[in-house]
């Protein structure tokens, strides 16, 4: 596992050279907020990283309920006994429910939907909720209930799989040949594009995502990714 610090943010990357899977710590006055729970074997390295930082993990917040973002959730919940937060909509996905609301596009939910996760969330989130310094931003598309977290101290945005930066920066649903997996797991490309525009409108100083490197001063690159997605999705 690799760890990179950027201000209040720590990026923890598993398999950085092969199949990078990121989760994050956000430093708060009372300890650490863990954003996402990576892979099933990730619990021990996550706990060791917190020990190295010298702060306790106080809460676990999830961008969405795909397997590579909730893999170590049960073990972490058991060992830490801290509250788990997820969007109201993706709480259903966390429980293995892939049904769609009548108001949603009837495109099938894709990706690694959990089958045997025992943890049930303690707090269900919606747009505008706050968790310490983090503001909840609704960014559906990759899954129906995907959310991002905007650090109001630094304007850094942790976006789950709303974008990827592995192999190039792309909106969720855009296929990058070198790393096509986020696109293959995207529920609805049109809604993902709307969420990408929403993120661009927040003018983040840094974009942190589930797969790929941190993107500093990302606005111009985000804009190009959106333009490419707009042209491609129209075809």
N, C-alpha and C positions, 0 to 999 in steps of 0.2 A: 504494500500500500504506500502511496505517495501522499504527502500532506503539504499544501501551499497556503501561506497566510497572506491575506490582503485586507488590511484594516481590521474590522471586527469579524471578518469572514475567514473561515478555514475550509479549503477544498480537500476532501479525502477521496483519492482516486484508486480504485481497484483495477488491476490489469491495464495500466495506462497505455501500454504499447500495443496491446492486442485488441481488447474490447473494453474501452474505458467506461467504467460505471462510477459516477460521482455521487457522493452525499456531502453534506455541509454542516459545519458548526457555525452558529452565529453567537458571538460573545455578548452577553447581557450583564447587567450589574449583579444579578443573582446567580449567574452560572451560564451554561451553554444550552442553546436550542439546537437540537439535531433536526436537520431537514433531510428527510428520506432515510431509508434503512438498508439501502444497497442490496447485497446478495446474501443468500442463506448463511455463508461462512463468515460474514463481515462483522458479526457482533464483537468478537474478541478484539480485532484491530481497532474498531470504533471506541471501545472502552479503554483500550491502551492509549489511544490518541488523546482522549479526554484527560487521562491521568498524566500524560506528558505535558499537556497544557496547564494542568493544575487546577481545573475547575470541574464541577459536577454537571452532568447532563440533567437538566430540570424538566425537559419536555421533548416530545417527538412530534414533529409536524410533517405531513405528507403532501407532496405535490399532486400525486395521483396514485392509483392502486395497482399498477403493473408490478409484476414479480421482481423486476430488477430495481424497484424503489421501495419494496416492502419485505425483501427477502429475510432480513434478520429481525423483523419486527417482534415476533413472538418471543425470541430469546432476550431481546433488549427489554421488552416490557416485563418479562419475568424477573430479570436481574435488577432492573432499575425501579420498577413500580412507579413510573412517572406518567402523567397524562399524555394521551395520544390524540392528536388533532388531524382531521381530514375534512374535506368539503362534504356537505350534506349529500350532494349527488354521488360522489365517489365512495361514500360509505357503503352504498349498495354493491358497488363493484368489489370492494374489500371483502364483502361477505360472499362473493361469487355470483352475484345476481347480475346478469348481462342483459336484462330486459330494458327496453327503451320506453320513455314517456311518449304519449301520443303527439305531444308538441315538438318532439325532437325529430331530426332527419332519421329515417329508418335504415341507416347504414349500419351494418353489424359492428359491434365493438370488437376490436382486434387486440393482438398482443397477449402477453402472458398474464391472463386473468387468474388471480389466486383461487385455489381450490380448498386448501386446508388451513387457512390462517385462523387461529383461535382468538386473536386479539380483537376486541370491539372498541371502537373509538370512545373516548371520554367527552370530547368536544367536537361538535359539528360546525363547520365554518361556512361563512358566506362572504360575499364581496363587502369590503369595508371593515371587516373585523380586524382587531389588532392583537398581536401576541408580542408583548414587549415592544421592541422597536419596529417590528414587522407589520406591514399593512397587507391584508389579504386582497389579491387581485384575481378576479375570476377570468381564467384563460382557457376555456374549453376548446376542444378540437382533437387533441391527441386522445383524450378520453372525454366523456360528457361532463365530468366534474373536475377537470384539471384546474389547479390554481397555481398562482405564482406569489412570491413574497417580496415586497419592496421595503428595503431598509431605509426608514425615513431620516436616519442620521447621515447617511452617505449616498443615498439614491442608487445603491446597488440593487439589482434585481436577480432573484433566484427563480428561474423559470421552468424547472422541471424539463419536460420534453417539448415545450412550446417552440423551441429552436434546438438545433444541434450545432456544435462547432467542430465535431470530429470530421475530418475530410473536407472541410469547408463549412461555412455558416449557411444554414438552410432552415426555412420554416418547416414545422412539422407537416409531414405528408409529401415533401419534396425528396425525391430519391437521389442520394449521393452514392455513386457506384462503389466508392471505397468503403462506405459504411451505410448500407441501405436499411438497417434494422429499425431505426425510429420511424421511418416512412412506412415500413411494412406494418407497424403496430398502431398506425394513426387511424382513429375512428372516422373523422370527417374533415376533409381538406379545406372546404370552404369556411367552416367555423374556425379552423386552425389559423387560416389567413386573417380573419377578423381579429383574433386574439393577438396575432403578431403585430398588426397595426396598432392595437391598444397598447402593447408593450412599447412600441416605438414612440407613441404619444407621451409616455411617461419620461422620456429623455433620460434613461438610466446612464449612470457613469460607468457601470460595469455590468456585463451579462454573464451569469453563471448558470450552467445548464447540466442536464443529467449525463450527457455524453460529449466530451471534448474539453478543450482548454478554456480558461477564463478569457473573456473578451473585454478588454479595457477600451474606453472611449468608443462604444460600439455603434453609435447612431448611423454613421455612413454605411457600415457593413450590414446592419439590420435593414436599412432602406433598400440596399441592393438585393438582399435576400427576398424582401417582400416583392420588389419589382419582378424578380425572376419567377417567384411563385405565382404572381398575378398572370404573367404571360403563359406559364405552363398550365395552370389550372383552367384557363379559358379554352385550351385546345380540346 
